[in-house]
Amino acid sequence: MPSKETRSLVEIGSKNRSGAITLPKPWLDFWKMKKKAKISIVYDSILVVIPPGYPDKEGIEEKVKDFLLEK
């Protein structure tokens, strides 16, 4: 399922502005994502989205954190 796309940042709210991007439908379908699903996000200079059904979710979160903190 590897893919590469360009997405636009959407501004959310007016007082405490935030940014949002939409997730690709094929990715949502593959992970059987439902409305209001809880998604883990690990970020620093890059952002990694981890779906709730990901095997060894805690392990991948640690690997990503280690990668981001490498010098």
N, C-alpha and C positions, 0 to 999 in steps of 0.2 A: 503494500500500500504506500510506499514512499512517493511523495509528491512535493512539488514546490509551487507556491502561489504567492501573489501579491495581494494584500488586504489593505483596506483603508481604515484609518483610525477614525472612530466616531466619538464626538464629544457628548458626554452624558452630564446632565445637570447644569445649573447656571451659577449657583452660589459656590459650592465646593466641586469645581469641575473635575471630572474624571474622563479617562479615555477607555474605549472599548473596541474590540474587534470581534467579528463573528468567526465561528469555527466552521470548517468545511463540512458539508452534509455527508460526504462519504466517510469521513472520520467519525462523525457522530453516529452514523449507521453502523459502522464496524464495531464500535464500543457500546452499541445499544444504549446510547445516552438518552435520557428522558428529561423533560422540562424540570428545572430546579435541581438537577443533579449536582452533587458536591464534587468539585474538581480541585485537585491539588496543583498549586503553582509554586515553582521554585525559580527565583530570579536573582540576578545581579546585573551583569552587562548583557546577558541573554535571558530569555524567559522560556521555561519548560513547562508544558501543560501535561499533567499526569491524570488519566481518566480513572474513575473509581474502580473499574474492573481490572486494572493493570496488575499482573502477577508480581508479587514481591514489591508492592508499592513503597514500603519503607526502605527497602534496599536500594531502589532506583533513586529515591529522594536523596539518600546519603551519597550515592555515587555522583549525582549531579552537583550536590553541595561541594564535595571534594574536588570535582573538576573545576568549579567556579573559583575555588579558593587556591588552586595550584598557582605556584609562582614560577 
